[in-house]
């Protein structure tokens, strides 16, 4: 495997992780910001039944992509911890996207 192939694979993995991070963060915000208030304040539980499973799948996909991304190597302990905690904290996955964007930019400079 040559250096160009490794670079392309790393870049593709980081891009996928960025998109999944954004998707997971958006589904969490939809769940907490729209579906839950509609259920508890508006008496309309249907949105939780719709968005809840979508967010659950997004969370599982994030976890799977996280494992794959961490195997790329050279992540500090703080970065690994941040990426692992990001989907649990509201806005965490969206902030995590910036870390991934910086990693992509540094990969392009190498």
Secondary structure, 3 states (H helix, E strand, C coil): CCHHHHHHHHHHHHHHHHHHHHHHHHHHHHHHHHHHHHHHCCCCCHHHHHHHHHHHHHHHHHHHHHHHHHCCCCCCHHHHHHHHHCCCCCCHHHHHHHHHHHHHHHHHHC
